[in-house]
């Protein structure tokens, strides 16, 4: 039931020099499905990551943070679906480290050069024996073109794989950017069960890469929500193999660096928005623009209040222009000195509210026309300043409840 989301084609996903991918069936939760993926990174690849802000973070998140902080060049990622290895205590950490050690032995590298990722059911022991037994098959499958296979291999309740690719000329060199993501529920990356992996062959200095990873996450995955739940496992990883031949990016303010960063952001946003479009039970894709704030933070605060309201989300599902629910969400967003007489509300091209009340020209049939669309834009003007921000979300349907009620069965 994905909203205006088309399954990617393998031929549209560009190979990233220095990155090879293998996928296997490990039988982690269900037999006969791809559930184990391995990314192999050439020597010299720089890696940066951004992870969940949930304090009850999963074992693989903890191990990833340790390994990235250790300063060793990362040579591989190992990703399993079907089991989150979260809420598993010391045993979960031991199992995540065991997977890293086993893969490291097979690659001839150190365990600290491996980053593990898991997604799936929480508070169940990671079936480490099945994962380790399937690693040789994943390694035998490695190929630079296996991006779509990996996108399929990291899915849980997703209905479609999510992948996107772009190319840009930087300093006379053709640079490739390709990424995949997964997620459909438990999504408010507060960077969900959200995973995102973005690779480029561009030459980017490690300090710039880490700063960009945080900024890309902030401008994409941290601007989406399906249900307001921040997962234990959220991870976004940015990899630069340094094989494109461009002048190494050391100055993020250089014009070529800004152009590269913008394309990276465009790809990250495509991957993030694909998660919303494939939200569990989603029938509408909703863009919420909030402007006229004193700070972007308060604009985002208002946007998330709207996006998280069950009353707003169910009204969108029903195509019911009960738009007072949006104004109520604006009012309880937490801006204590908000002047309601300065608030303007628009639904696409329809001016709904002005000066604290219904716009004189607003007619409910105009609101209903917009609400019936599969893609809708809500615009709120706060009348307090020049700041603005955007959040992407979806409606809340019967299917969302059914999917999450049956998730473990």
C-alpha positions as CSV (number, residue, x, y, z in Angstrom):
1,X,0.0,0.0,0.0
2,X,3.0,2.3,-0.5
3,X,2.1,5.9,-1.5
4,X,3.5,6.8,-4.9
5,X,6.6,4.6,-4.3
6,X,8.0,2.5,-7.1
7,X,10.2,-0.5,-6.5
8,X,13.8,0.4,-7.6
9,X,15.4,-1.4,-10.5
10,X,18.9,-2.8,-10.2
11,X,20.0,-1.3,-13.4
12,X,19.2,2.2,-12.0
13,X,21.5,1.8,-9.0
14,X,25.1,2.8,-9.9
15,X,28.0,0.7,-8.6
16,X,30.2,2.5,-6.1
17,X,33.9,1.7,-6.6
18,X,35.4,0.1,-3.5
19,X,32.1,-1.3,-2.2
20,X,30.9,-4.9,-2.7
21,X,27.8,-6.5,-1.3
22,X,26.7,-10.0,-0.6
23,X,23.3,-11.3,0.6
24,X,22.3,-14.7,2.0
25,X,19.5,-16.6,3.7
26,X,20.3,-17.3,7.3
27,X,16.8,-18.3,8.6
28,X,17.0,-15.8,11.4
29,X,13.3,-15.5,11.9
30,X,11.7,-17.0,8.8
31,X,13.0,-19.5,6.3
32,X,13.4,-18.7,2.6
33,X,14.0,-15.0,2.8
34,X,17.1,-12.9,2.4
35,X,18.0,-11.7,5.9
36,X,21.8,-11.4,6.1
37,X,23.8,-8.8,4.2
38,X,27.5,-8.0,4.1
39,X,29.2,-4.9,2.8
40,X,32.9,-5.2,2.1
41,X,34.8,-1.9,1.9
42,X,38.2,-1.5,0.2
43,X,41.2,-0.3,2.3
44,X,41.1,3.4,2.6
45,X,37.3,3.8,2.8
46,X,36.2,6.4,5.4
47,X,33.1,5.6,7.4
48,X,30.9,7.8,9.7
49,X,27.7,7.0,11.5
50,X,24.8,8.5,13.3
51,X,22.7,6.4,15.7
52,X,19.5,6.4,17.7
53,X,19.0,8.8,20.6
54,X,17.0,6.1,22.4
55,X,18.8,5.5,25.7
56,X,17.7,1.9,25.6
57,X,19.8,1.3,22.5
58,X,20.5,-2.1,20.9
59,X,23.7,-4.1,21.3
60,X,24.8,-3.5,17.7
61,X,24.4,0.2,18.1
62,X,26.7,0.1,21.2
63,X,29.3,-2.0,19.3
64,X,29.2,0.3,16.3
65,X,29.8,3.3,18.4
66,X,32.8,1.6,20.1
67,X,34.3,0.4,16.8
68,X,33.9,3.8,15.1
69,X,35.4,5.6,18.1
70,X,38.4,3.1,18.1
71,X,39.9,4.8,15.0
72,X,40.5,1.7,13.0
73,X,39.6,1.7,9.3
74,X,36.2,0.0,8.9
75,X,36.4,-2.8,6.4
76,X,32.9,-4.4,6.5
77,X,29.3,-4.0,7.6
78,X,27.2,-7.0,8.6
79,X,23.4,-6.5,8.8
80,X,20.7,-8.9,9.9
81,X,16.9,-8.6,9.8
82,X,14.4,-10.5,11.9
83,X,16.0,-9.9,15.2
84,X,16.9,-6.5,16.7
85,X,19.3,-7.8,19.4
86,X,17.9,-5.1,21.6
87,X,16.9,-5.5,25.2
88,X,19.3,-8.4,25.4
89,X,21.9,-7.1,28.0
90,X,25.4,-8.4,28.2
91,X,24.5,-11.5,26.3
92,X,23.4,-9.4,23.3
93,X,26.7,-7.5,23.3
94,X,28.6,-10.8,23.4
95,X,26.6,-12.1,20.4
96,X,27.1,-8.9,18.4
97,X,30.8,-9.1,19.0
98,X,30.9,-12.8,18.1
99,X,29.4,-12.0,14.7
100,X,32.1,-9.3,14.2
101,X,34.9,-11.7,15.3
102,X,33.7,-14.5,13.0
103,X,33.4,-12.2,9.9
104,X,36.8,-10.6,10.8
105,X,38.5,-14.0,10.8
106,X,37.1,-14.8,7.4
107,X,38.2,-11.5,6.0
108,X,41.6,-11.4,7.7
109,X,40.9,-8.1,9.5
110,X,40.3,-7.1,13.2
111,X,36.9,-7.4,14.8
112,X,37.0,-3.7,15.6
113,X,37.0,-3.1,11.8
114,X,33.5,-4.6,11.5
115,X,30.2,-2.7,12.1
116,X,27.2,-4.9,13.0
117,X,23.5,-3.9,12.5
118,X,20.3,-5.6,13.5
119,X,16.6,-4.9,12.9
120,X,13.5,-6.9,13.9
121,X,12.0,-8.2,17.1
122,X,13.2,-6.7,20.4
123,X,14.1,-8.8,23.5
124,X,14.9,-12.0,21.8
125,X,18.4,-13.6,21.7
126,X,20.2,-13.0,18.4
127,X,20.6,-16.4,16.7
128,X,24.3,-16.0,16.3
129,X,24.9,-19.6,15.2
130,X,22.6,-19.1,12.1
131,X,24.2,-15.8,11.2
132,X,27.8,-17.1,11.5
133,X,26.9,-20.3,9.5
134,X,25.5,-18.1,6.7
135,X,28.4,-15.7,6.5
136,X,30.3,-17.8,3.9
137,X,27.3,-17.8,1.6
138,X,27.0,-14.0,1.9
139,X,30.7,-13.6,1.2
140,X,30.4,-16.0,-1.8
141,X,27.6,-13.7,-3.1
142,X,29.6,-10.4,-3.0
143,X,29.3,-8.2,-6.1
144,X,29.5,-4.4,-6.6
145,X,26.1,-4.5,-8.2
146,X,24.1,-6.1,-5.4
147,X,22.5,-2.9,-4.0
148,X,18.9,-4.0,-4.7
149,X,19.6,-7.4,-3.1
150,X,20.8,-5.7,0.0
151,X,17.8,-3.4,0.0
152,X,15.6,-6.4,0.0
153,X,17.7,-8.2,2.5
154,X,17.3,-5.5,5.2
155,X,13.4,-5.3,5.0
156,X,11.1,-6.2,7.9
157,X,7.5,-4.9,7.5
158,X,8.5,-2.9,4.5
159,X,6.4,-3.7,1.4
160,X,9.0,-2.5,-1.1
161,X,12.8,-2.2,-1.1
162,X,14.2,1.3,-0.9
163,X,17.2,2.4,-2.9
164,X,18.4,5.4,-4.8
165,X,21.4,6.5,-6.8
166,X,22.9,9.7,-8.3
167,X,26.0,10.8,-10.1
168,X,27.7,14.3,-10.1
169,X,30.9,15.7,-11.6
170,X,33.2,17.0,-8.8
171,X,36.5,18.7,-9.8
172,X,36.3,17.1,-13.2
173,X,35.7,13.6,-11.8
174,X,32.5,11.6,-12.0
175,X,31.3,10.8,-8.5
176,X,28.7,8.1,-7.7
177,X,26.3,8.0,-4.7
178,X,24.1,5.0,-4.0
179,X,22.2,4.2,-0.9
180,X,19.5,1.9,0.6
181,X,17.2,2.3,3.6
182,X,14.6,0.3,5.5
183,X,11.8,1.2,7.7
184,X,8.0,1.3,7.8
185,X,7.0,1.4,11.5
186,X,8.5,2.4,14.8
187,X,9.7,5.5,13.0
188,X,10.7,8.8,14.4
189,X,14.4,8.7,13.7
190,X,15.7,10.9,16.3
191,X,18.8,10.6,15.1
192,X,12.5,3.6,13.8
193,X,13.3,0.7,13.2
194,X,15.3,2.7,10.6
195,X,18.5,1.7,8.8
196,X,20.2,3.8,6.1
197,X,23.4,3.1,4.3
198,X,24.8,5.7,1.9
199,X,28.0,5.1,-0.1
200,X,30.0,7.3,-2.4
201,X,33.3,6.9,-4.2
202,X,34.1,10.6,-3.6
203,X,37.3,11.5,-1.8
204,X,36.2,13.0,1.5
205,X,38.3,13.7,4.5
206,X,37.2,11.8,7.7
207,X,36.4,15.0,9.7
208,X,34.2,16.3,6.9
209,X,32.5,12.9,6.5
210,X,31.5,12.7,10.1
211,X,30.2,16.3,10.1
212,X,28.2,15.5,6.9
213,X,26.8,12.3,8.3
214,X,25.2,14.2,11.2
215,X,24.0,17.0,8.9
216,X,22.6,14.7,6.3
217,X,20.7,12.7,9.0
218,X,19.4,16.0,10.4
219,X,18.1,17.1,7.0
220,X,16.5,13.8,6.0
221,X,16.0,10.9,8.4
222,X,15.5,13.3,11.3
223,X,12.6,15.0,9.4
224,X,10.4,12.0,9.1
225,X,7.9,10.3,11.4
226,X,5.3,7.6,11.0
227,X,4.2,6.9,14.6
228,X,6.5,9.0,16.8
229,X,8.3,6.0,18.2
230,X,12.1,6.3,18.2
231,X,13.6,2.8,17.8
232,X,16.4,1.1,19.7
233,X,18.3,0.4,16.5
234,X,18.2,3.5,14.3
235,X,21.5,3.8,12.3
236,X,22.6,5.9,9.4
237,X,26.0,5.2,7.9
238,X,27.9,7.3,5.4
239,X,30.8,5.7,3.5
240,X,33.4,7.3,1.2
241,X,35.7,4.9,-0.7
242,X,37.9,7.7,-2.0
243,X,38.2,6.1,-5.5
244,X,36.5,8.7,-7.7
245,X,39.7,10.8,-8.3
246,X,38.3,14.1,-7.2
247,X,40.3,16.5,-5.1
248,X,39.8,15.4,-1.5
249,X,37.1,17.4,0.2
250,X,38.8,19.0,3.2
251,X,37.0,22.4,3.1
252,X,33.2,21.9,3.5
253,X,32.6,25.5,2.4
254,X,34.3,25.1,-1.1
255,X,31.8,25.3,-3.9
256,X,32.5,21.8,-5.2
257,X,32.0,20.4,-1.7
258,X,28.7,22.2,-1.3
259,X,27.5,20.8,-4.6
260,X,28.5,17.3,-3.5
261,X,26.9,17.6,-0.1
262,X,23.6,18.8,-1.7
263,X,23.4,15.7,-3.9
264,X,24.2,13.5,-0.9
265,X,21.4,15.2,0.9
266,X,19.0,14.7,-2.0
267,X,19.7,10.9,-2.0
268,X,19.3,10.8,1.8
269,X,16.0,12.6,1.5
270,X,14.8,10.2,-1.2
271,X,15.6,7.3,1.1
272,X,14.0,8.9,4.1
273,X,10.8,9.9,2.3
274,X,10.6,6.3,0.9
275,X,10.3,5.1,4.4
276,X,7.3,7.4,5.0
277,X,5.7,6.5,1.7
278,X,5.9,2.8,2.8
279,X,4.7,3.5,6.3
280,X,2.7,0.7,7.8
281,X,-0.8,1.0,6.4
282,X,-0.1,4.4,4.9
283,X,-2.4,5.8,2.2
284,X,-1.3,9.4,2.2
285,X,2.1,11.1,2.1
286,X,2.0,14.4,4.0
287,X,4.5,17.3,3.9
288,X,4.3,19.7,6.8
289,X,5.9,23.1,6.3
290,X,6.0,25.4,9.3
291,X,7.3,28.9,8.7
292,X,7.3,32.3,10.4
293,X,9.0,30.9,13.6
294,X,11.7,32.5,15.6
295,X,13.9,29.4,15.3
296,X,13.9,26.3,13.2
297,X,13.6,24.3,16.4
298,X,10.2,25.8,17.3
299,X,9.1,25.3,13.7
300,X,10.1,21.6,13.9
301,X,8.4,21.4,17.3
302,X,5.1,22.5,15.8
303,X,5.5,20.3,12.7
304,X,6.0,17.2,14.8
305,X,3.0,18.1,17.0
306,X,0.9,18.0,13.9
307,X,2.6,14.9,12.5
308,X,2.2,12.9,15.7
309,X,-1.4,13.7,16.4
310,X,-3.5,10.6,16.1
311,X,-6.6,12.8,15.5
312,X,-4.9,14.6,12.7
313,X,-3.5,11.4,11.1
314,X,-6.8,9.6,11.3
315,X,-8.6,12.6,9.7
316,X,-6.2,12.4,6.8
317,X,-6.9,8.7,6.4
318,X,-10.7,9.4,6.3
319,X,-10.2,12.4,3.9
320,X,-12.1,14.4,6.5
321,X,-11.3,18.1,6.6
322,X,-11.6,18.3,10.3
323,X,-8.8,20.9,10.2
324,X,-9.4,22.3,13.7
325,X,-7.4,19.3,14.8
326,X,-4.3,20.8,13.1
327,X,-4.8,24.2,14.8
328,X,-5.2,22.4,18.2
329,X,-1.9,20.6,17.6
330,X,-0.2,23.9,16.8
331,X,-1.6,25.3,20.0
332,X,-0.3,22.5,22.3
333,X,3.1,22.2,20.6
334,X,4.7,24.0,23.6
335,X,5.3,27.6,22.3
336,X,4.1,29.4,25.4
337,X,4.0,32.9,24.0
338,X,2.4,31.9,20.7
339,X,-0.1,34.5,19.4
340,X,-3.0,32.6,17.8
341,X,-4.2,35.7,16.0
342,X,-1.1,35.6,13.8
343,X,-1.4,31.9,12.7
344,X,-2.2,31.1,9.1
345,X,-3.1,27.6,7.9
346,X,-3.0,26.3,4.4
347,X,-3.9,22.9,2.9
348,X,-2.1,22.8,-0.4
349,X,-3.6,25.8,-2.3
350,X,-6.5,26.3,0.1
351,X,-6.3,29.0,2.8
352,X,-8.1,27.4,5.8
353,X,-7.5,29.7,8.8
354,X,-6.4,33.3,9.3
355,X,-6.0,35.7,12.3
356,X,-7.0,32.9,14.7
357,X,-10.2,31.8,12.9
358,X,-11.6,30.3,9.8
359,X,-10.7,32.1,6.6
360,X,-13.8,33.8,5.2
361,X,-13.4,32.3,1.8
362,X,-12.8,28.7,3.1
363,X,-15.3,26.1,2.0
364,X,-15.2,22.5,3.4
365,X,-15.6,21.0,-0.1
366,X,-12.2,22.7,-1.0
367,X,-10.6,21.1,2.0
368,X,-12.1,17.7,1.2
369,X,-10.8,18.0,-2.4
370,X,-7.3,18.2,-1.0
371,X,-7.7,15.6,1.7
372,X,-8.7,13.0,-1.0
373,X,-5.3,13.4,-2.6
374,X,-2.6,10.8,-2.0
375,X,0.0,13.6,-1.5
376,X,-0.9,16.6,0.7
377,X,1.0,19.6,1.9
378,X,0.1,21.4,5.2
379,X,1.6,24.9,5.6
380,X,1.5,26.8,8.9
381,X,2.7,30.3,9.3
382,X,3.4,31.3,12.9
383,X,3.9,35.0,12.4
384,X,6.8,35.2,14.8
385,X,9.9,35.5,12.6
386,X,11.7,34.2,9.5
387,X,12.6,30.6,10.4
388,X,11.1,27.6,8.8
389,X,11.3,23.8,8.8
390,X,9.7,20.7,7.2
391,X,8.7,17.3,8.4
392,X,7.3,14.4,6.3
393,X,4.7,12.0,7.7
394,X,1.8,9.8,6.7
395,X,-1.8,9.0,7.8
396,X,-2.8,6.5,10.4
397,X,-5.0,3.7,9.1
398,X,-6.7,0.5,10.3
399,X,-3.8,-1.5,8.7
400,X,-1.3,0.2,11.0
401,X,-3.0,-1.3,14.0
402,X,-3.3,-4.8,12.3
403,X,0.3,-4.9,11.2
404,X,1.7,-4.0,14.7
405,X,-0.8,-6.3,16.5
406,X,0.3,-9.2,14.4
407,X,4.0,-8.3,14.1
408,X,5.4,-11.2,16.2
409,X,3.0,-13.8,15.0
